[in-house]
């Protein structure tokens, strides 16, 4: 596996692969990889001749009071996982490689970035769109892979690619969960043993929401009331939001349909966790 730390190294290798007519998949990550990330690599390896993963903790998507400095990092472990899952090249740049000292050009989006996580993380999606735009220009992939756990991010990238005419296919991959249902996340490592037990309230509430939808409920207020009641049963859960939004534009809806998104952000202790389901998707398996 090639380990590249500079943009020039990546573009030289991409040019060589493209000269051979090879297809390229890109899996952007911030590292501290787990089985959820591995599922993206597996999907890319299956559908492309070559797979590139980025491991880059993107500073411009973190707010001033967020966890940039403490975000977990273990590049040696990341490389072992990437190589085991067939990744051909990992791009691991320093922030100075991605952003000049006087960097002042950003990719921003209206509407989709204003709801859900965008309400409390106002600069987050500007940072995401900017770094993904740069990676798309650097790697020039045929396909780019994202997890459904970050459903708003996935919707935003799909819209950005459409609006700005990027020649790339955006592939969404299912949420990967622990045996008890908790969605895999690098931030799960922040949880104490007590908090880890409490955190399963998210996936159990997701399962409850799915059961209510499967029973025919389509009124958002009725669904959210029951889901919030369930979250309130866990003393350590501090709910930031539980919302039902249109699956394409991320705007709240009163009556929902298949393809719409039910999403939540909940703090367990100081750790912010997210989870979601798409109405009509198969139910998650939660013990």
C-alpha positions in Angstrom: 0.0 0.0 0.0 1.3 3.4 -1.0 1.4 6.0 1.8 1.3 9.5 0.3 1.7 12.7 2.3 1.8 15.3 -0.4 -0.7 16.3 -3.1 2.0 15.8 -5.8 2.6 12.2 -4.8 -1.2 11.5 -5.1 -1.6 13.2 -8.5 1.4 11.5 -9.9 0.0 8.0 -9.0 -3.5 8.9 -10.1 -2.2 10.0 -13.5 -0.4 6.7 -13.8 -3.5 4.7 -12.9 -5.7 6.7 -15.3 -3.2 6.2 -18.1 -3.8 2.5 -17.6 -7.5 3.1 -17.9 -8.1 2.0 -14.3 -11.2 3.1 -12.2 -10.6 4.8 -8.9 -12.7 4.8 -5.7 -12.1 7.4 -2.9 -13.0 6.8 0.8 -12.5 10.1 2.8 -12.0 9.6 6.5 -10.6 11.4 9.5 -8.9 8.2 10.7 -9.2 6.2 13.9 -10.8 3.6 11.7 -13.2 0.9 12.6 -15.5 -1.6 10.9 -17.8 1.1 9.6 -14.9 2.7 7.7 -13.8 -0.8 6.6 -17.2 -1.4 5.0 -16.6 1.7 2.8 -13.2 0.3 1.7 -14.8 -3.1 0.9 -17.5 -1.4 -1.2 -14.9 0.6 -3.1 -12.5 -2.3 -3.7 -15.5 -4.3 -5.1 -16.5 -1.6 -7.5 -13.1 -0.1 -8.6 -9.7 -1.1 -9.9 -7.9 1.0 -7.3 -9.0 2.4 -4.0 -7.7 5.5 -2.3 -8.4 6.4 1.3 -7.7 9.7 2.9 -6.8 10.0 6.6 -7.1 13.7 7.5 -8.5 15.4 10.5 -9.9 18.4 8.7 -9.4 21.5 11.0 -11.8 23.7 9.1 -14.9 21.6 10.0 -14.4 21.9 13.7 -15.8 24.8 15.7 -13.7 26.6 18.3 -15.2 24.6 21.2 -15.2 21.3 19.5 -12.8 18.3 19.8 -10.2 19.0 17.1 -7.2 18.7 19.5 -8.5 15.6 21.2 -10.0 13.8 18.2 -8.6 10.2 18.4 -5.7 9.4 16.1 -3.8 6.1 15.4 -2.3 6.2 12.0 -0.4 2.9 12.4 -3.6 1.1 13.2 -5.4 2.8 10.4 -2.8 1.6 7.9 -3.1 -2.0 9.1 -6.9 -1.8 8.6 -6.6 -0.1 5.2 -4.1 -2.6 3.9 -6.1 -5.6 5.2 -9.1 -4.3 3.3 -7.3 -3.9 0.0 -6.7 -0.1 -0.1 -4.0 0.7 -2.7 -3.1 4.2 -1.5 -3.7 6.3 1.7 -3.4 10.0 1.5 -2.3 11.4 4.9 -1.4 15.1 4.6 -0.6 17.6 7.2 -3.0 20.6 7.4 -0.3 22.8 5.8 -0.4 20.6 2.7 -4.1 21.1 2.3 -4.4 24.7 3.3 -2.0 27.6 2.6 -1.4 30.0 5.4 -3.5 32.6 3.6 -6.2 30.1 2.5 -9.5 32.0 2.0 -11.6 30.0 -0.5 -14.5 27.9 0.8 -17.3 25.8 -0.6 -20.6 26.6 1.2 -24.2 25.5 0.8 -27.5 27.0 1.7 -30.7 25.2 2.8 -29.5 21.6 3.4 -26.8 22.7 5.9 -29.1 24.8 8.1 -31.0 22.0 9.8 -30.1 19.1 12.0 -26.4 19.2 12.9 -26.0 22.5 11.0 -28.0 24.3 13.6 -25.4 23.9 16.3 -22.3 23.4 14.1 -22.6 26.4 11.8 -19.2 26.1 10.1 -19.1 22.3 10.0 -20.5 21.6 6.6 -18.6 24.5 4.9 -15.5 22.7 6.1 -16.8 19.3 4.9 -17.7 20.7 1.4 -14.4 22.5 1.1 -12.2 19.5 1.9 -14.3 17.1 -0.2 -14.0 19.5 -3.1 -10.3 19.5 -2.7 -10.1 15.7 -2.4 -12.2 15.3 -5.6 -9.8 17.6 -7.5 -6.7 15.8 -6.1 -7.8 12.2 -6.6 -10.3 12.6 -9.4 -12.2 9.4 -8.5 -14.9 7.7 -10.4 -16.8 7.0 -7.2 -16.6 8.4 -3.7 -18.0 6.5 -0.7 -19.7 7.7 2.5 -21.5 6.1 5.4 -25.2 6.6 6.0 -24.6 7.4 9.7 -23.7 10.9 8.6 -26.9 11.1 6.6 -27.0 14.9 6.4 -23.4 15.0 5.2 -24.2 12.4 2.5 -27.2 14.4 1.3 -25.1 17.6 1.2 -22.3 15.9 -0.8 -24.8 14.5 -3.3 -26.3 18.0 -3.8 -22.9 19.6 -4.1 -21.8 17.1 -6.7 -25.0 17.7 -8.6 -25.0 21.5 -8.3 -21.3 21.9 -9.2 -21.2 19.3 -11.9 -18.6 17.0 -10.5 -18.1 13.9 -12.6 -18.2 11.4 -9.8 -20.7 8.9 -8.4 -21.6 9.3 -4.7 -22.1 6.0 -3.0 -23.9 5.7 0.3 -23.1 2.7 2.5 -25.3 1.3 5.4 -24.6 2.1 9.0 -22.4 -0.5 10.7 -23.4 -1.3 14.3 -22.0 -2.9 17.4 -23.7 -6.1 18.6 -26.0 -4.1 20.9 -27.0 -1.7 18.1 -24.8 1.3 18.9 -23.7 2.9 15.6 -19.9 2.5 15.1 -18.2 5.9 15.6 -14.6 7.0 16.4 -16.1 9.1 19.2 -17.5 6.0 21.0 -14.0 5.7 22.5 -14.8 8.8 24.6 -17.5 7.0 26.5 -16.9 5.7 30.0 -18.3 2.2 30.8 -21.4 3.6 32.3 -21.9 6.0 29.4 -21.3 3.2 26.9 -24.2 1.2 28.4 -26.4 4.3 28.4 -25.5 5.1 24.7 -27.6 2.1 23.4 -30.7 4.3 24.1 -30.0 5.9 20.7 -30.2 2.7 18.6 -33.2 1.4 20.7 -35.0 4.7 20.0 -34.2 4.3 16.3 -35.6 0.8 16.4 -38.7 2.1 18.2 -39.1 4.7 15.5 -38.8 2.1 12.7 -41.5 0.0 14.4 -43.8 2.9 14.6 -43.3 3.7 11.0 -43.8 0.1 10.0 -47.1 0.3 11.8 -48.3 2.9 9.4 -47.6 6.2 11.3 -46.8 9.1 9.0 -47.4 12.1 11.3 -44.0 13.5 12.3 -45.2 15.0 15.6 -46.7 11.7 16.8 -43.5 9.8 15.9 -41.2 12.3 17.5 -43.2 12.5 20.7 -42.8 8.7 21.2 -39.1 8.7 20.3 -38.4 11.6 22.7 -40.2 9.9 25.5 -38.0 6.9 25.0 -34.8 9.0 25.0 -36.0 10.7 28.2 -36.0 7.3 30.0 -32.2 7.4 30.0 -30.9 9.9 32.6 -27.5 10.3 30.9 -29.0 11.3 27.6 -29.1 15.0 26.7 -31.0 15.4 23.5 -29.8 18.0 21.0 -32.4 17.2 18.4 -34.8 14.5 17.1 -36.3 15.5 13.7 -38.0 14.2 10.6 -36.8 15.8 7.4 -37.3 15.4 3.7 -34.7 12.9 2.5 -33.5 15.2 -0.3 -33.5 18.7 1.0 -33.1 18.0 4.8 -36.1 20.3 5.6 -38.6 19.4 8.4 -41.8 17.8 7.3 -45.2 17.4 9.1 -46.3 14.3 7.1 -43.4 12.0 6.0 -43.0 9.4 3.3 -40.7 6.6 2.4 -37.2 8.0 1.7 -37.5 10.7 4.4 -34.9 10.8 7.2 -35.5 10.5 10.9 -32.3 11.7 12.7 -31.1 12.5 16.1 -28.1 14.0 18.0 -27.7 13.1 21.7 -25.0 13.8 24.2 -24.1 11.0 26.5 -21.9 12.8 29.1 -19.8 15.1 27.0 -19.8 12.9 23.9 -22.1 13.9 21.0 -23.5 10.9 19.1 -25.7 10.8 16.1 -28.0 8.1 14.6 -30.7 7.9 12.0 -32.9 5.8 9.8 -34.5 6.3 6.4 -38.2 5.6 6.4 -38.8 2.4 4.5 -35.3 0.9 5.0 -34.9 -2.5 6.6 -35.0 -2.4 10.4 -31.7 -2.5 12.3 -31.0 -5.5 14.5 -30.9 -4.4 18.2 -30.8 -6.8 21.1 
